[in-house]
């Protein structure tokens, strides 16, 4: 059983007072140290621990996301990579992961993106040299799990629209790479890496492979092929749960920051504020219900009146609502016109810019219910 993170509040208070910008993690190099301090709240191994422990992990992740989005995002991506490795084939990396302490190796995880140029040559069984963009935790990470297309996948604009229209997806392989054994470079904060206005602590960077890499070794191997096509895939439902958890935390954290200001409580804004509160309450109820109905059976139950919403669809709806509520909250903040939220010398700016960056991440509101929403940046 994981520790309840509220018991670690003295540690969190110390972090917020003594480290970084207003205590918020703005340097990914700090992540291993912070993860070590919080290890008792996040040392979850999906192959050994119970669903109750998984729920505890999510509650703890929500608590962090409410306070520090970059830190929560890094925990999310670190654990998604760890979970993928745990649920993958036996390997030297998997053996090491199951034995080492949580902070000893930092992991990175990223879905396939249209700008990526790393390809898997199935015939040669090699990863070809190229770049993988938007890889959070890259600065402090040494093991990465990434999705790559094969060399015969046509990523042209015409092919993307054809694939989207016909409901077909190209083969995508999730690969695990041990960067300590691979000739590579990292680019974080340079011209070829993303330079988002917020989430500086996540430090999304670009991984460049400098030479072909044999697949099926301790340095590089396949975790899954086309795992996102399986609604009951353990990697996928963990990822979905983490996304909606962090979204809820960001929403609640920004809302709490906003209502500290007396301007928000004016009579003219009463109805708008009440509407936001109802949306956030609905989102929280959905999140809680999502944890109560954790089920790997994705099929809807036949009912003469109304069928039961499948688990995957439930999470998609929850994700879409999370994105919409966060957009509404950002818009409300801008309408009020509080200078503190655009003053880049104060803590409100960090939280607000983090929220703006996060709401653009993964999938847009208008495509977050697509069957292949995970490839939004690839097939739009």
BALOBA-1460 file (C-alpha; in Angstrom, 3 decimals):
// residues 380
<rec num="1" residu="x" x="0.000" y="0.000" z="0.000"/>
<rec num="2" residu="x" x="1.322" y="3.426" z="-0.936"/>
<rec num="3" residu="x" x="1.602" y="6.253" z="1.569"/>
<rec num="4" residu="x" x="-1.135" y="8.852" z="1.457"/>
<rec num="5" residu="x" x="0.621" y="11.859" z="0.012"/>
<rec num="6" residu="x" x="-1.019" y="14.191" z="2.517"/>
<rec num="7" residu="x" x="1.211" y="12.605" z="5.144"/>
<rec num="8" residu="x" x="4.138" y="13.969" z="3.106"/>
<rec num="9" residu="x" x="2.935" y="17.588" z="3.246"/>
<rec num="10" residu="x" x="5.935" y="18.713" z="5.344"/>
<rec num="11" residu="x" x="8.208" y="17.469" z="2.552"/>
<rec num="12" residu="x" x="6.092" y="19.211" z="-0.085"/>
<rec num="13" residu="x" x="6.003" y="22.435" z="1.925"/>
<rec num="14" residu="x" x="9.778" y="22.338" z="2.199"/>
<rec num="15" residu="x" x="10.121" y="21.798" z="-1.559"/>
<rec num="16" residu="x" x="7.800" y="24.688" z="-2.327"/>
<rec num="17" residu="x" x="9.639" y="27.028" z="0.041"/>
<rec num="18" residu="x" x="13.255" y="26.172" z="-0.699"/>
<rec num="19" residu="x" x="13.526" y="24.924" z="-4.281"/>
<rec num="20" residu="x" x="12.941" y="26.181" z="-7.792"/>
<rec num="21" residu="x" x="10.680" y="29.004" z="-8.884"/>
<rec num="22" residu="x" x="8.209" y="29.509" z="-6.012"/>
<rec num="23" residu="x" x="8.932" y="25.878" z="-5.131"/>
<rec num="24" residu="x" x="7.518" y="24.682" z="-8.463"/>
<rec num="25" residu="x" x="9.764" y="22.353" z="-10.456"/>
<rec num="26" residu="x" x="11.187" y="24.350" z="-13.359"/>
<rec num="27" residu="x" x="14.276" y="22.230" z="-13.989"/>
<rec num="28" residu="x" x="13.926" y="18.597" z="-15.029"/>
<rec num="29" residu="x" x="17.307" y="17.890" z="-13.461"/>
<rec num="30" residu="x" x="15.548" y="18.172" z="-10.076"/>
<rec num="31" residu="x" x="13.085" y="15.388" z="-10.877"/>
<rec num="32" residu="x" x="15.099" y="12.413" z="-9.507"/>
<rec num="33" residu="x" x="15.574" y="14.201" z="-6.188"/>
<rec num="34" residu="x" x="11.889" y="15.057" z="-5.883"/>
<rec num="35" residu="x" x="10.838" y="11.571" z="-6.914"/>
<rec num="36" residu="x" x="13.084" y="10.120" z="-4.196"/>
<rec num="37" residu="x" x="11.410" y="12.300" z="-1.563"/>
<rec num="38" residu="x" x="7.956" y="11.217" z="-2.783"/>
<rec num="39" residu="x" x="8.839" y="7.562" z="-3.396"/>
<rec num="40" residu="x" x="6.552" y="6.148" z="-0.701"/>
<rec num="41" residu="x" x="3.554" y="7.731" z="-2.461"/>
<rec num="42" residu="x" x="4.396" y="6.583" z="-5.992"/>
<rec num="43" residu="x" x="6.288" y="3.283" z="-5.839"/>
<rec num="44" residu="x" x="3.574" y="1.399" z="-7.749"/>
<rec num="45" residu="x" x="4.347" y="-1.759" z="-9.755"/>
<rec num="46" residu="x" x="1.350" y="-2.877" z="-11.772"/>
<rec num="47" residu="x" x="2.400" y="-6.546" z="-11.941"/>
<rec num="48" residu="x" x="2.622" y="-6.898" z="-8.157"/>
<rec num="49" residu="x" x="0.294" y="-4.316" z="-6.616"/>
<rec num="50" residu="x" x="-3.479" y="-4.326" z="-6.200"/>
<rec num="51" residu="x" x="-6.120" y="-2.129" z="-7.807"/>
<rec num="52" residu="x" x="-6.450" y="-0.354" z="-4.478"/>
<rec num="53" residu="x" x="-2.775" y="0.588" z="-4.687"/>
<rec num="54" residu="x" x="-3.346" y="1.836" z="-8.230"/>
<rec num="55" residu="x" x="-6.191" y="4.018" z="-6.978"/>
<rec num="56" residu="x" x="-3.943" y="5.371" z="-4.222"/>
<rec num="57" residu="x" x="-1.359" y="6.218" z="-6.867"/>
<rec num="58" residu="x" x="-3.965" y="8.187" z="-8.840"/>
<rec num="59" residu="x" x="-5.162" y="10.105" z="-5.773"/>
<rec num="60" residu="x" x="-1.555" y="10.998" z="-4.996"/>
<rec num="61" residu="x" x="-0.977" y="12.036" z="-8.618"/>
<rec num="62" residu="x" x="-4.052" y="14.283" z="-8.476"/>
<rec num="63" residu="x" x="-2.684" y="15.910" z="-5.319"/>
<rec num="64" residu="x" x="0.633" y="16.712" z="-7.045"/>
<rec num="65" residu="x" x="-1.042" y="17.914" z="-10.266"/>
<rec num="66" residu="x" x="-3.120" y="20.356" z="-8.240"/>
<rec num="67" residu="x" x="0.096" y="21.940" z="-6.962"/>
<rec num="68" residu="x" x="2.790" y="21.419" z="-9.600"/>
<rec num="69" residu="x" x="1.848" y="20.363" z="-13.132"/>
<rec num="70" residu="x" x="5.396" y="19.795" z="-14.377"/>
<rec num="71" residu="x" x="6.145" y="17.435" z="-11.496"/>
<rec num="72" residu="x" x="2.866" y="15.543" z="-12.023"/>
<rec num="73" residu="x" x="3.471" y="15.266" z="-15.775"/>
<rec num="74" residu="x" x="6.953" y="13.853" z="-15.149"/>
<rec num="75" residu="x" x="5.586" y="11.293" z="-12.685"/>
<rec num="76" residu="x" x="2.927" y="10.334" z="-15.254"/>
<rec num="77" residu="x" x="5.437" y="9.809" z="-18.077"/>
<rec num="78" residu="x" x="7.980" y="8.090" z="-15.855"/>
<rec num="79" residu="x" x="5.373" y="5.576" z="-14.743"/>
<rec num="80" residu="x" x="3.872" y="5.032" z="-18.184"/>
<rec num="81" residu="x" x="7.273" y="3.938" z="-19.410"/>
<rec num="82" residu="x" x="7.772" y="1.722" z="-16.346"/>
<rec num="83" residu="x" x="4.326" y="0.130" z="-16.755"/>
<rec num="84" residu="x" x="4.919" y="-0.536" z="-20.464"/>
<rec num="85" residu="x" x="8.208" y="-2.268" z="-19.601"/>
<rec num="86" residu="x" x="6.585" y="-4.254" z="-16.763"/>
<rec num="87" residu="x" x="3.837" y="-5.512" z="-19.080"/>
<rec num="88" residu="x" x="6.269" y="-6.184" z="-21.902"/>
<rec num="89" residu="x" x="8.533" y="-9.177" z="-22.568"/>
<rec num="90" residu="x" x="11.285" y="-10.255" z="-20.199"/>
<rec num="91" residu="x" x="14.426" y="-8.176" z="-20.587"/>
<rec num="92" residu="x" x="17.459" y="-6.889" z="-18.711"/>
<rec num="93" residu="x" x="15.736" y="-3.520" z="-18.312"/>
<rec num="94" residu="x" x="12.603" y="-5.138" z="-16.883"/>
<rec num="95" residu="x" x="14.644" y="-7.148" z="-14.374"/>
<rec num="96" residu="x" x="16.474" y="-4.008" z="-13.305"/>
<rec num="97" residu="x" x="13.260" y="-2.001" z="-12.986"/>
<rec num="98" residu="x" x="11.665" y="-4.580" z="-10.685"/>
<rec num="99" residu="x" x="14.681" y="-4.555" z="-8.368"/>
<rec num="100" residu="x" x="15.821" y="-0.942" z="-8.221"/>
<rec num="101" residu="x" x="14.472" y="1.911" z="-6.142"/>
<rec num="102" residu="x" x="12.003" y="4.266" z="-7.795"/>
<rec num="103" residu="x" x="14.328" y="7.211" z="-8.356"/>
<rec num="104" residu="x" x="17.424" y="5.282" z="-9.460"/>
<rec num="105" residu="x" x="16.503" y="5.277" z="-13.160"/>
<rec num="106" residu="x" x="14.292" y="7.908" z="-14.767"/>
<rec num="107" residu="x" x="12.115" y="6.765" z="-17.660"/>
<rec num="108" residu="x" x="10.628" y="8.673" z="-20.615"/>
<rec num="109" residu="x" x="7.594" y="7.841" z="-22.734"/>
<rec num="110" residu="x" x="6.155" y="9.395" z="-25.902"/>
<rec num="111" residu="x" x="3.591" y="8.509" z="-28.564"/>
<rec num="112" residu="x" x="4.324" y="8.650" z="-32.296"/>
<rec num="113" residu="x" x="4.174" y="12.095" z="-33.898"/>
<rec num="114" residu="x" x="4.125" y="13.216" z="-37.490"/>
<rec num="115" residu="x" x="7.420" y="15.104" z="-37.127"/>
<rec num="116" residu="x" x="9.313" y="12.041" z="-35.867"/>
<rec num="117" residu="x" x="11.861" y="10.575" z="-38.277"/>
<rec num="118" residu="x" x="12.995" y="7.433" z="-36.424"/>
<rec num="119" residu="x" x="11.686" y="4.404" z="-38.344"/>
<rec num="120" residu="x" x="11.652" y="0.667" z="-37.747"/>
<rec num="121" residu="x" x="12.929" y="-1.424" z="-40.664"/>
<rec num="122" residu="x" x="11.101" y="-4.715" z="-40.138"/>
<rec num="123" residu="x" x="13.135" y="-6.642" z="-42.698"/>
<rec num="124" residu="x" x="16.486" y="-5.561" z="-41.295"/>
<rec num="125" residu="x" x="15.108" y="-5.590" z="-37.737"/>
<rec num="126" residu="x" x="16.721" y="-2.230" z="-37.056"/>
<rec num="127" residu="x" x="15.755" y="1.184" z="-35.779"/>
<rec num="128" residu="x" x="17.055" y="3.662" z="-38.335"/>
<rec num="129" residu="x" x="18.772" y="6.944" z="-37.409"/>
<rec num="130" residu="x" x="16.423" y="9.859" z="-36.902"/>
<rec num="131" residu="x" x="14.734" y="12.093" z="-34.348"/>
<rec num="132" residu="x" x="12.019" y="11.603" z="-31.731"/>
<rec num="133" residu="x" x="10.428" y="14.875" z="-30.663"/>
<rec num="134" residu="x" x="8.470" y="15.964" z="-27.562"/>
<rec num="135" residu="x" x="10.025" y="13.461" z="-25.168"/>
<rec num="136" residu="x" x="9.289" y="14.620" z="-21.606"/>
<rec num="137" residu="x" x="11.829" y="13.769" z="-18.876"/>
<rec num="138" residu="x" x="14.552" y="13.432" z="-21.518"/>
<rec num="139" residu="x" x="16.993" y="15.616" z="-19.604"/>
<rec num="140" residu="x" x="17.043" y="13.329" z="-16.564"/>
<rec num="141" residu="x" x="16.005" y="10.072" z="-18.255"/>
<rec num="142" residu="x" x="18.160" y="7.172" z="-19.385"/>
<rec num="143" residu="x" x="15.527" y="4.648" z="-20.547"/>
<rec num="144" residu="x" x="12.854" y="5.590" z="-23.076"/>
<rec num="145" residu="x" x="9.769" y="3.893" z="-24.476"/>
<rec num="146" residu="x" x="8.697" y="5.392" z="-27.788"/>
<rec num="147" residu="x" x="6.250" y="4.587" z="-30.548"/>
<rec num="148" residu="x" x="7.719" y="4.393" z="-34.044"/>
<rec num="149" residu="x" x="6.350" y="3.847" z="-37.527"/>
<rec num="150" residu="x" x="7.773" y="1.311" z="-39.925"/>
<rec num="151" residu="x" x="9.781" y="2.338" z="-42.985"/>
<rec num="152" residu="x" x="6.890" y="1.485" z="-45.301"/>
<rec num="153" residu="x" x="4.425" y="3.773" z="-43.517"/>
<rec num="154" residu="x" x="3.508" y="6.700" z="-45.753"/>
<rec num="155" residu="x" x="3.132" y="9.776" z="-43.539"/>
<rec num="156" residu="x" x="2.217" y="12.124" z="-46.389"/>
<rec num="157" residu="x" x="-0.790" y="14.420" z="-45.989"/>
<rec num="158" residu="x" x="-2.799" y="12.363" z="-48.504"/>
<rec num="159" residu="x" x="-2.107" y="9.106" z="-46.717"/>
<rec num="160" residu="x" x="-2.958" y="10.602" z="-43.326"/>
<rec num="161" residu="x" x="-6.384" y="11.701" z="-44.507"/>
<rec num="162" residu="x" x="-6.993" y="8.360" z="-46.220"/>
<rec num="163" residu="x" x="-6.083" y="6.429" z="-43.091"/>
<rec num="164" residu="x" x="-8.268" y="8.642" z="-40.929"/>
<rec num="165" residu="x" x="-11.221" y="8.394" z="-43.317"/>
<rec num="166" residu="x" x="-11.082" y="4.628" z="-43.761"/>
<rec num="167" residu="x" x="-10.518" y="3.939" z="-40.088"/>
<rec num="168" residu="x" x="-7.227" y="2.156" z="-40.666"/>
<rec num="169" residu="x" x="-4.013" y="2.732" z="-38.817"/>
<rec num="170" residu="x" x="-0.458" y="1.859" z="-39.896"/>
<rec num="171" residu="x" x="1.642" y="-0.483" z="-37.806"/>
<rec num="172" residu="x" x="3.127" y="1.271" z="-34.806"/>
<rec num="173" residu="x" x="5.704" y="-0.407" z="-32.576"/>
<rec num="174" residu="x" x="6.421" y="0.563" z="-28.995"/>
<rec num="175" residu="x" x="10.171" y="0.242" z="-28.482"/>
<rec num="176" residu="x" x="12.259" y="0.311" z="-25.320"/>
<rec num="177" residu="x" x="15.732" y="1.874" z="-25.571"/>
<rec num="178" residu="x" x="18.497" y="1.938" z="-22.986"/>
<rec num="179" residu="x" x="20.240" y="5.218" z="-23.788"/>
<rec num="180" residu="x" x="23.337" y="4.199" z="-21.822"/>
<rec num="181" residu="x" x="24.037" y="1.620" z="-24.551"/>
<rec num="182" residu="x" x="23.046" y="3.642" z="-27.639"/>
<rec num="183" residu="x" x="24.869" y="6.275" z="-29.687"/>
<rec num="184" residu="x" x="22.571" y="9.280" z="-29.383"/>
<rec num="185" residu="x" x="22.250" y="12.955" z="-28.549"/>
<rec num="186" residu="x" x="19.712" y="14.857" z="-26.474"/>
<rec num="187" residu="x" x="18.504" y="18.329" z="-27.333"/>
<rec num="188" residu="x" x="16.566" y="20.101" z="-24.610"/>
<rec num="189" residu="x" x="15.685" y="23.786" z="-24.820"/>
<rec num="190" residu="x" x="17.391" y="24.311" z="-28.161"/>
<rec num="191" residu="x" x="15.965" y="25.430" z="-31.495"/>
<rec num="192" residu="x" x="14.815" y="21.958" z="-32.580"/>
<rec num="193" residu="x" x="13.106" y="21.203" z="-29.278"/>
<rec num="194" residu="x" x="9.700" y="22.542" z="-28.207"/>
<rec num="195" residu="x" x="9.846" y="25.799" z="-26.291"/>
<rec num="196" residu="x" x="6.412" y="25.929" z="-24.718"/>
<rec num="197" residu="x" x="5.370" y="28.843" z="-22.536"/>
<rec num="198" residu="x" x="4.696" y="26.542" z="-19.581"/>
<rec num="199" residu="x" x="5.610" y="23.158" z="-18.069"/>
<rec num="200" residu="x" x="9.296" y="24.041" z="-18.053"/>
<rec num="201" residu="x" x="10.056" y="21.303" z="-15.532"/>
<rec num="202" residu="x" x="8.874" y="18.601" z="-17.943"/>
<rec num="203" residu="x" x="11.641" y="19.697" z="-20.346"/>
<rec num="204" residu="x" x="10.326" y="18.011" z="-23.509"/>
<rec num="205" residu="x" x="13.329" y="17.386" z="-25.721"/>
<rec num="206" residu="x" x="14.482" y="15.741" z="-28.912"/>
<rec num="207" residu="x" x="16.225" y="12.378" z="-28.971"/>
<rec num="208" residu="x" x="18.470" y="11.814" z="-31.996"/>
<rec num="209" residu="x" x="19.671" y="8.325" z="-32.892"/>
<rec num="210" residu="x" x="22.992" y="8.642" z="-34.701"/>
<rec num="211" residu="x" x="23.290" y="5.150" z="-36.185"/>
<rec num="212" residu="x" x="21.157" y="2.040" z="-36.892"/>
<rec num="213" residu="x" x="20.263" y="0.029" z="-33.791"/>
<rec num="214" residu="x" x="19.635" y="-3.707" z="-33.779"/>
<rec num="215" residu="x" x="16.216" y="-4.582" z="-32.344"/>
<rec num="216" residu="x" x="15.934" y="-7.497" z="-29.923"/>
<rec num="217" residu="x" x="18.904" y="-6.739" z="-27.683"/>
<rec num="218" residu="x" x="19.406" y="-5.410" z="-24.155"/>
<rec num="219" residu="x" x="19.771" y="-1.957" z="-25.711"/>
<rec num="220" residu="x" x="16.604" y="-1.982" z="-27.845"/>
<rec num="221" residu="x" x="13.613" y="-4.309" z="-28.048"/>
<rec num="222" residu="x" x="9.899" y="-4.348" z="-28.939"/>
<rec num="223" residu="x" x="7.375" y="-3.990" z="-26.113"/>
<rec num="224" residu="x" x="4.176" y="-4.152" z="-28.146"/>
<rec num="225" residu="x" x="2.898" y="-3.872" z="-31.703"/>
<rec num="226" residu="x" x="-0.289" y="-1.828" z="-32.266"/>
<rec num="227" residu="x" x="-1.189" y="-2.050" z="-28.580"/>
<rec num="228" residu="x" x="-3.601" y="0.870" z="-28.829"/>
<rec num="229" residu="x" x="-5.971" y="-1.194" z="-30.969"/>
<rec num="230" residu="x" x="-6.780" y="-3.318" z="-27.906"/>
<rec num="231" residu="x" x="-9.195" y="-1.516" z="-25.625"/>
<rec num="232" residu="x" x="-8.352" y="-3.833" z="-22.724"/>
<rec num="233" residu="x" x="-4.571" y="-3.343" z="-23.011"/>
<rec num="234" residu="x" x="-3.179" y="-2.641" z="-19.548"/>
<rec num="235" residu="x" x="-0.733" y="-0.029" z="-20.836"/>
<rec num="236" residu="x" x="-3.590" y="1.901" z="-22.403"/>
<rec num="237" residu="x" x="-5.995" y="2.004" z="-19.483"/>
<rec num="238" residu="x" x="-3.231" y="3.043" z="-17.110"/>
<rec num="239" residu="x" x="-2.323" y="5.887" z="-19.474"/>
<rec num="240" residu="x" x="-5.950" y="7.005" z="-19.839"/>
<rec num="241" residu="x" x="-6.390" y="7.051" z="-16.071"/>
<rec num="242" residu="x" x="-3.243" y="9.133" z="-15.580"/>
<rec num="243" residu="x" x="-4.231" y="11.683" z="-18.244"/>
<rec num="244" residu="x" x="-7.656" y="12.395" z="-16.746"/>
<rec num="245" residu="x" x="-6.174" y="12.464" z="-13.230"/>
<rec num="246" residu="x" x="-3.610" y="15.123" z="-14.108"/>
<rec num="247" residu="x" x="-6.256" y="17.112" z="-16.019"/>
<rec num="248" residu="x" x="-8.507" y="17.158" z="-12.955"/>
<rec num="249" residu="x" x="-5.621" y="18.227" z="-10.746"/>
<rec num="250" residu="x" x="-4.712" y="21.113" z="-13.052"/>
<rec num="251" residu="x" x="-8.326" y="22.292" z="-13.172"/>
<rec num="252" residu="x" x="-8.780" y="22.174" z="-9.391"/>
<rec num="253" residu="x" x="-5.412" y="23.815" z="-8.759"/>
<rec num="254" residu="x" x="-6.041" y="26.712" z="-11.143"/>
<rec num="255" residu="x" x="-9.567" y="27.187" z="-9.784"/>
<rec num="256" residu="x" x="-8.305" y="27.356" z="-6.195"/>
<rec num="257" residu="x" x="-5.678" y="29.903" z="-7.237"/>
<rec num="258" residu="x" x="-8.286" y="32.001" z="-9.044"/>
<rec num="259" residu="x" x="-10.847" y="32.183" z="-6.232"/>
<rec num="260" residu="x" x="-8.235" y="33.614" z="-3.859"/>
<rec num="261" residu="x" x="-8.849" y="36.990" z="-5.515"/>
<rec num="262" residu="x" x="-11.851" y="39.057" z="-4.330"/>
<rec num="263" residu="x" x="-12.577" y="40.247" z="-7.888"/>
<rec num="264" residu="x" x="-13.849" y="36.755" z="-8.729"/>
<rec num="265" residu="x" x="-16.560" y="36.954" z="-6.069"/>
<rec num="266" residu="x" x="-18.289" y="40.013" z="-7.541"/>
<rec num="267" residu="x" x="-22.043" y="39.846" z="-8.143"/>
<rec num="268" residu="x" x="-21.603" y="40.222" z="-11.907"/>
<rec num="269" residu="x" x="-19.547" y="37.016" z="-12.060"/>
<rec num="270" residu="x" x="-21.720" y="34.938" z="-9.756"/>
<rec num="271" residu="x" x="-23.455" y="32.913" z="-12.477"/>
<rec num="272" residu="x" x="-20.246" y="32.262" z="-14.436"/>
<rec num="273" residu="x" x="-18.433" y="31.143" z="-11.308"/>
<rec num="274" residu="x" x="-21.302" y="28.863" z="-10.330"/>
<rec num="275" residu="x" x="-21.302" y="27.305" z="-13.799"/>
<rec num="276" residu="x" x="-17.586" y="26.616" z="-13.518"/>
<rec num="277" residu="x" x="-18.038" y="25.080" z="-10.091"/>
<rec num="278" residu="x" x="-20.739" y="22.740" z="-11.428"/>
<rec num="279" residu="x" x="-18.513" y="21.703" z="-14.340"/>
<rec num="280" residu="x" x="-15.602" y="20.966" z="-12.003"/>
<rec num="281" residu="x" x="-17.874" y="19.041" z="-9.630"/>
<rec num="282" residu="x" x="-19.169" y="16.951" z="-12.542"/>
<rec num="283" residu="x" x="-15.624" y="16.279" z="-13.678"/>
<rec num="284" residu="x" x="-14.626" y="15.147" z="-10.180"/>
<rec num="285" residu="x" x="-17.632" y="12.816" z="-9.951"/>
<rec num="286" residu="x" x="-16.718" y="11.278" z="-13.314"/>
<rec num="287" residu="x" x="-13.135" y="10.797" z="-12.155"/>
<rec num="288" residu="x" x="-14.264" y="9.092" z="-8.954"/>
<rec num="289" residu="x" x="-16.707" y="6.913" z="-10.879"/>
<rec num="290" residu="x" x="-13.947" y="5.973" z="-13.294"/>
<rec num="291" residu="x" x="-11.958" y="4.562" z="-10.385"/>
<rec num="292" residu="x" x="-14.956" y="2.723" z="-9.002"/>
<rec num="293" residu="x" x="-15.643" y="0.959" z="-12.310"/>
<rec num="294" residu="x" x="-12.105" y="-0.075" z="-13.268"/>
<rec num="295" residu="x" x="-12.707" y="-3.051" z="-15.531"/>
<rec num="296" residu="x" x="-10.668" y="-4.582" z="-18.323"/>
<rec num="297" residu="x" x="-13.859" y="-5.754" z="-20.044"/>
<rec num="298" residu="x" x="-14.560" y="-3.026" z="-22.596"/>
<rec num="299" residu="x" x="-17.770" y="-4.414" z="-24.104"/>
<rec num="300" residu="x" x="-21.053" y="-2.641" z="-23.401"/>
<rec num="301" residu="x" x="-23.788" y="-4.640" z="-21.666"/>
<rec num="302" residu="x" x="-26.938" y="-5.036" z="-23.729"/>
<rec num="303" residu="x" x="-29.901" y="-3.283" z="-22.165"/>
<rec num="304" residu="x" x="-33.352" y="-2.753" z="-23.708"/>
<rec num="305" residu="x" x="-33.350" y="0.893" z="-22.628"/>
<rec num="306" residu="x" x="-29.754" y="2.120" z="-22.464"/>
<rec num="307" residu="x" x="-26.513" y="0.224" z="-22.904"/>
<rec num="308" residu="x" x="-23.675" y="0.630" z="-20.456"/>
<rec num="309" residu="x" x="-20.914" y="2.932" z="-21.639"/>
<rec num="310" residu="x" x="-17.737" y="0.890" z="-22.318"/>
<rec num="311" residu="x" x="-14.755" y="1.698" z="-20.125"/>
<rec num="312" residu="x" x="-12.692" y="3.116" z="-22.995"/>
<rec num="313" residu="x" x="-15.532" y="5.370" z="-24.137"/>
<rec num="314" residu="x" x="-16.045" y="6.483" z="-20.543"/>
<rec num="315" residu="x" x="-12.420" y="7.599" z="-20.320"/>
<rec num="316" residu="x" x="-12.648" y="9.371" z="-23.710"/>
<rec num="317" residu="x" x="-15.709" y="11.309" z="-22.545"/>
<rec num="318" residu="x" x="-13.957" y="12.161" z="-19.284"/>
<rec num="319" residu="x" x="-10.871" y="13.352" z="-21.171"/>
<rec num="320" residu="x" x="-12.962" y="15.517" z="-23.511"/>
<rec num="321" residu="x" x="-14.811" y="17.106" z="-20.593"/>
<rec num="322" residu="x" x="-11.506" y="17.703" z="-18.775"/>
<rec num="323" residu="x" x="-10.180" y="19.580" z="-21.772"/>
<rec num="324" residu="x" x="-13.390" y="21.630" z="-22.127"/>
<rec num="325" residu="x" x="-13.523" y="22.589" z="-18.429"/>
<rec num="326" residu="x" x="-9.865" y="23.640" z="-18.475"/>
<rec num="327" residu="x" x="-10.493" y="25.782" z="-21.561"/>
<rec num="328" residu="x" x="-13.486" y="27.406" z="-19.850"/>
<rec num="329" residu="x" x="-11.417" y="28.091" z="-16.740"/>
<rec num="330" residu="x" x="-8.575" y="29.648" z="-18.768"/>
<rec num="331" residu="x" x="-11.054" y="31.813" z="-20.664"/>
<rec num="332" residu="x" x="-12.725" y="32.911" z="-17.419"/>
<rec num="333" residu="x" x="-9.322" y="33.880" z="-15.989"/>
<rec num="334" residu="x" x="-8.570" y="36.007" z="-19.047"/>
<rec num="335" residu="x" x="-12.001" y="37.662" z="-18.970"/>
<rec num="336" residu="x" x="-11.477" y="38.818" z="-15.392"/>
<rec num="337" residu="x" x="-8.153" y="40.367" z="-16.368"/>
<rec num="338" residu="x" x="-6.128" y="39.745" z="-13.226"/>
<rec num="339" residu="x" x="-2.597" y="41.018" z="-13.827"/>
<rec num="340" residu="x" x="-1.096" y="38.447" z="-11.471"/>
<rec num="341" residu="x" x="-1.828" y="35.657" z="-13.956"/>
<rec num="342" residu="x" x="0.213" y="37.282" z="-16.742"/>
<rec num="343" residu="x" x="3.027" y="38.624" z="-14.556"/>
<rec num="344" residu="x" x="5.917" y="36.245" z="-15.242"/>
<rec num="345" residu="x" x="7.570" y="37.109" z="-11.920"/>
<rec num="346" residu="x" x="4.824" y="35.514" z="-9.809"/>
<rec num="347" residu="x" x="3.611" y="31.987" z="-9.014"/>
<rec num="348" residu="x" x="0.201" y="32.575" z="-10.623"/>
<rec num="349" residu="x" x="1.919" y="32.971" z="-13.996"/>
<rec num="350" residu="x" x="3.663" y="29.601" z="-13.647"/>
<rec num="351" residu="x" x="0.398" y="27.806" z="-12.917"/>
<rec num="352" residu="x" x="-1.506" y="29.700" z="-15.607"/>
<rec num="353" residu="x" x="1.132" y="29.160" z="-18.304"/>
<rec num="354" residu="x" x="1.345" y="25.493" z="-17.316"/>
<rec num="355" residu="x" x="-2.419" y="25.184" z="-17.807"/>
<rec num="356" residu="x" x="-2.281" y="26.906" z="-21.216"/>
<rec num="357" residu="x" x="0.465" y="24.543" z="-22.359"/>
<rec num="358" residu="x" x="-1.281" y="21.455" z="-20.999"/>
<rec num="359" residu="x" x="-4.614" y="22.188" z="-22.652"/>
<rec num="360" residu="x" x="-2.895" y="22.095" z="-26.062"/>
<rec num="361" residu="x" x="-1.239" y="18.745" z="-25.338"/>
<rec num="362" residu="x" x="-1.995" y="15.300" z="-26.807"/>
<rec num="363" residu="x" x="-5.301" y="15.926" z="-28.620"/>
<rec num="364" residu="x" x="-7.408" y="18.983" z="-29.388"/>
<rec num="365" residu="x" x="-10.920" y="19.233" z="-27.991"/>
<rec num="366" residu="x" x="-12.394" y="18.642" z="-31.432"/>
<rec num="367" residu="x" x="-10.545" y="15.368" z="-32.034"/>
<rec num="368" residu="x" x="-10.195" y="13.889" z="-28.556"/>
<rec num="369" residu="x" x="-12.991" y="11.366" z="-29.172"/>
<rec num="370" residu="x" x="-11.553" y="10.027" z="-32.433"/>
<rec num="371" residu="x" x="-10.880" y="6.326" z="-32.587"/>
<rec num="372" residu="x" x="-7.214" y="7.072" z="-33.165"/>
<rec num="373" residu="x" x="-6.970" y="10.054" z="-30.851"/>
<rec num="374" residu="x" x="-3.474" y="9.013" z="-29.788"/>
<rec num="375" residu="x" x="-2.196" y="9.846" z="-33.263"/>
<rec num="376" residu="x" x="-3.889" y="13.238" z="-33.345"/>
<rec num="377" residu="x" x="-0.673" y="14.997" z="-34.312"/>
<rec num="378" residu="x" x="-0.047" y="12.369" z="-36.941"/>
<rec num="379" residu="x" x="-3.360" y="11.881" z="-38.713"/>
<rec num="380" residu="x" x="-5.138" y="15.240" z="-38.496"/>
